[in-house]
Amino acid sequence: MKLCITGGGTGGHLMIAEALVEAGVKRGHECIFIGSTKGQDKKYFEHNSAFSHVYFLETTGVVNQKGAGKLKALFKIFGAMLEARAILKKHNIQATYSVGGFSAAAASFATLSLLRPLFIHEQNAVEGRLNKLLRPFAKSFVSAYSEDSPIKGYPVKEVYYANARVRQKLEYVIFLGGSHGAKAINDLALEVAWKLTKMGIKIIHQAGEADYERVKAEYEKLGVEVELYGFTKELPTLIQKADFAISRAGASTLWELTTNGCPAFYIPYPYAAADHQYHNANFIVENELGYREREGEALKSKLLQAIKEVDVKTKSEKLLSYTSKDVAAQMIQEVEEKLSC
């Protein structure tokens, strides 16, 4: 099978694309990637050997544009769609899998215009506008949050399954500010660091490259030992080492923690589109899998209370029982089955 994987803009979308190409290649298929020159697409896949070919077309988001800016963005997507049509024909692509984000628009519309099957994965609890528009025309629509989804669970890289474990007691906490950092989480970590140390809890902290030096200096002032990172590619190992996480509620990070069995205290990014991070985390809370709190003055006391009361073993066991293995492989297999019909 020759498959196009498209989408991106943010790391969350691109991590799904990475999981899909990993599964596709493992099952003997050729995969190409079509993304955008904007966002993080190039950073992730410009030198990725798993894809046979990668393409980055000149597109930008439409939703946040106004007036002439919106028209210009739509015009760029139309031009990119024509480019994507030529790419799909050149590689004899049989189907396209969209992982969402503005980067997916050109190849998705191109796929439909060529009357080839389009498959969609929605990463968030709130549907993105592009996915909502394309859903009626898709062969399949997969979402970990929907009871109607033909596949349950969320596609994450194999390593999170491979090193998953039941936490026995709370020895390490990890603060996840993301590759760009999250000042609110960094500040919270500094506020509770001394208290955690007195409780005998060790700290791992990904502060983001932009805030790394400030955070490092503050820890030194506090006299607190910490395993501190700006950006690191060893995140799966760090998550596996941790017994409890404090994190934003982006879908990929949320499901990586869930898959690995790491209980978490989620602090949704307050300016996320359609407040989707809150709804992502709300799904976890409703199923009694973890904690969720808005940013605010009482955040420190709420976090410390959660750390004092959490039964990490029970929460960890429940997280592991909730996840499905090989979700990306199931998604690829569904494409195979629908193409053979």
Secondary structure, 3 states (H helix, E strand, C coil): CEEEEECCCCHHHHHHHHHHHHHHHHCCCEEEEEEECCCCHHHHHCCCCCCCEEEEECCCCCCCCCCHHHHHHHHHHHHHHHHHHHHHHHCCCCEEEECCCHHHHHHHHHHHHCCCCEEEEECCCCCCHHHHHHHHHCCEEEECCCCCCCCCCCCCCHHHHHCCCCCCCCCEEEEECCCCCCHHHHHHHHHHHHHHHHCCCEEEEECCCCCHHHHHHHHHHHCCCCEEECCCCCHHHHHHHCCEEEECCCHHHHHHHHHHCCCEEECCCCCCHHHHHHHHHHHHHHCCCCEECCCCCCHHHHHHHHHHHCCHHHHHHHHHHHCCCCHHHHHHHHHHHHHHC
